[in-house]
Amino acid sequence: MKTVLMVAEKPSLAQSIAKILSRGTMSSHKGLNGACSVHEYTGTFAGQPVHFKMTSVCGHVMTLDFLGKYNKWDKVDPAELFSQAPTEKKEANPKLNMVKFLQVEARGCDYIVLWLDCDKEGENICFEVLDAVLPVMNKAHSGEKTVFRAQFSSITDTDICHAMAHLGSPDHNEALSVDARQELDLRIGCAFTRFQTKYFQGKYGDLDSSLISFGPCQTPTLGFCVERHDKIQSFTPETYWVLQAKVNADENRTLLLDWDRVRVFDREIAQMFLNMTKLEKEAQVEATSKKEKAKQRPLALNTVEMLRVASSSLGMGPQHAMQTAERLYTQGYISYPRTETTHYPENFDLKGPLRQQSNHPYWADTVKQLLVEGINRPRKGHDAGDHPPITPMKAATEVELGGDAWRLYEYITRHFIATVSYDCRYLQSTIAFRLGPEHFTCSGKTVLSPGFTAIMPWQSVPLEESLPTCQCGDTFPVSEVKLLEKQTSPPDYLTEAELITLMEKHGIGTDASIPVHINNICQRNYVTVESGRRLKPTNLGIVLVHGYYKIDVELVQPTIRSAVEKQLNLIAQGRADYRQVLGHTLDVFKRKFHYFVDSIAGMDELMEVSFSPLAATGKPLSRCGKCHRFMKYIQAKPSRLHCSHCDETYTLPPNGTIKLYKELRCPLDDFELVLWSSGSRGKSYPLCPYCYNHPPFRDMKKGMGCNECTHPTCQHSLSMLGVGQCVECESGVLVLDPTSGPKWKMACNRCNVVAHCFENAHRVRVAADTCGVCEAALLDVDFNKAKSPLPSGETQHTGCVFCDPVFQELVELKHAASCHPMHRGGPGRRQGRGRGRGRRPLGKPGPRRPKDKMSALAAYFV
């Protein structure tokens, strides 16, 4: 029996699809990477009985990056990144071992069916999966097709079964367009980002951004926000005057009349019109009209409109809204949420999704009425040729979904019902008045049929008082005529919804990437999100955009990126050569980069006005080992120490607090040590600012503190304070924190494991001896007699935290509250627990290690 491997984009998606295709008869087990499951069942494929294996990836399998030295900012000229720097595809998440997992599952398989998301990114992931699995699959007979692509838009029985019955092939051109975008964004973004980050962070101390990034889409997005800011700043209010008149409709009601001239900007002229009308006692009706009008139902919902409404009406940021929509999709509640289409195909079953909502407590009556009376065909919108508009696929309740998921689902469902409802019809009545030589009007609306506004009440026609019945020539007594003085007001800051509209209009990003670009400018501290989800540029964002204006306006204007997006779409359509588009675009930006570098002084002039130089920033903290003067601690991102006398800057670990460490000095360079801490519930360790930036030993890397230093005799080093190999990660060592008493703790120097131990101990130190069982370093612990937890009231004990039964009861393992990126473990570190002094490296705890406290705690993380 042959085997068919099927791969989806997410584990939850794989489970849903397998459940539908197997009709619930599948068996499931976890894959070797622990993140993806494998669902197996038997069935038929291409007219023959086969064994099916359905599994998934977790998004992209591979990511594009530079090779070797080109990832090191200090060793490569950014200009080399445009053409000379070689790139390679690396695993997007090495910890998942996705390539190995796919190869294990694919070995011995005869066919593969790709169930990746049906967009350009999904096509790209298809070929990433194929690159991994084809070498280990059974070889096909000559001419036999073994690779299939499923096209689907929702996780419903009908759509999935239809996709399985009409399999196609993956689109290589669409995958290439994604490859091109990835390489362009990597090379262009990294070159500009590295240059301007190093240049400005080396000069200014209060930029408050760890990365001064540039992106071909991100920067024009920021440009829209700053353009609106500039309009607000340059706005000069103008005074204008409005003539307002009121007439008595009857004894209890007055009508407010609108002046046909609307407003005038000259006070004397406005006063003249007032003088001409204020003596009139009656207003004469010159004309009346009644006209039936319609407010159109909305177009079918696409991604951009969903994100706009989520931001403006639901208070959800674009990225959060997109993530919520994707979860609703994978759970089968809505159709695929990434689409540019606002037009339903003629053969789309509109009644099916509508029937799903016929018993919903919120809109059952509206839906049943539509099904009985007949639905209205949705308006003809734009067909982008991708996926149908976003549609609810099954009913859900607020209890079932809860929170933001429910609010977004409710809007999607109401919008869909509105698209198949009828237009709202209303009667607009207008009366034209003459008051002396001036003309005024009054209008009102009366709803005839609410139509779609019954399901979308926020779109309803506002209730207005009905106008009195009158004829041409009738008169109404004037109750008041006055002149109102007003001022023009500046525009407000862009809302996320308005920014999304601008990005769509100018072709900046795709429906999937727009939320990412908006999130990036927020994360980089270029804009802040104010009330009403309005985006207000920061000083840094404003200066950067003004600097681009000064040097090369095309770097920030949307025109050049829009042109690139059109070229990428031509690649996807097979109408443009991948290599030619890539080469031409990189050549254009390379020339712009060289001009930018030569002209950076223009942007620097703007920076000087808004930001303080390093020497004038921060507060004195620790002494420099070279000149022995105090260095200033700059707390703003990225945190660092700056010596103004030596003109040297030393980066510090992020995401924590820094303080002086007992005025102790590094034995290698005489710099005063500082203590980094992530908080009382987290971890802390000392570090030498110079060693942290200039590793003193070959087996050390930049960004390592004293808890990873291999100095053989320094009292703060790993060699002296290392206890034993971490019980969770393979590359880390548990290191005693000598500053943590009386709530003592050991922390892994690579991951975020923290072992709390020996509370209220008077003194804890790492002994010179090692455990005879696991070869971890022994700990020598002294307790106060009144608080000693040791048996028989003893106050001193020496033993192994892994093996000694006395110590096992005094140790509790936890994850740190926070940790910085250098604590994430990884290859290339020695496996042993040894702390120098010629002690041999130690491996994992041996089988004789007691399965008490520490072993049970280790099992907690499995």
NORGIDA-V480124 format. One line per field, one symbol per residue. phi: phi as a letter, one per 30 degrees, with the letter a starting at -180 (. if undefined). A space follows every 50 residues. Layout:
phi = ???
This chain:
phi = .dcccbbcdbedddddddddddhicdcbaddddicccbcbacacbhibdb ccbcbacbiddbbcaddhddccddcbdeddddbdddcbdcddbeddhddd ddddddeidcbbcccdedbddddddeddddedcedcdddddeiddbcbbc cbbacbeddddddddbdcbdcdddddddeddddddddddddddddddddd ddcbcbdhadbcdbbecdddddedddededdddddcdcdbbbdcbbbdda dcbcccccdddiabccddddddddddcdddcbccdcabbbbdbbcdddde dcdddddddeddccicdedddddddddddddidbdedcacdbbdddcddd dedddecdcdddbedddddddddjdcdeddcccdiccdedbdcadbcddd cihddddddddedddddddcdcddcbcccbbccbbidccbbbbbbbdcbd hdddcbddcddddbdddddabejdbbddcabbcccbbdcddcdddeddde dddddcicicedceddddddddddidbccceihcccddeddddddddded cadddcdddddddddddddddddicbdeddddddddddddddddddddcd eddddddedcbcdedccibebbdddccicdccccdddddacbcdddhbbb dbddhacbbdchhdcdddbidddbccbckdccbaadacedddcbedbddc cejccddbdcedbddcdedccdcadedccdccbdcdcdcdddcdacbddb ccdbcdaheiddabbddddbddccidddccbccdddcddddiidcbacac ddcddddedcbbcbcddaacedccildjcdddcebihidddccdedddde cceddddddedd
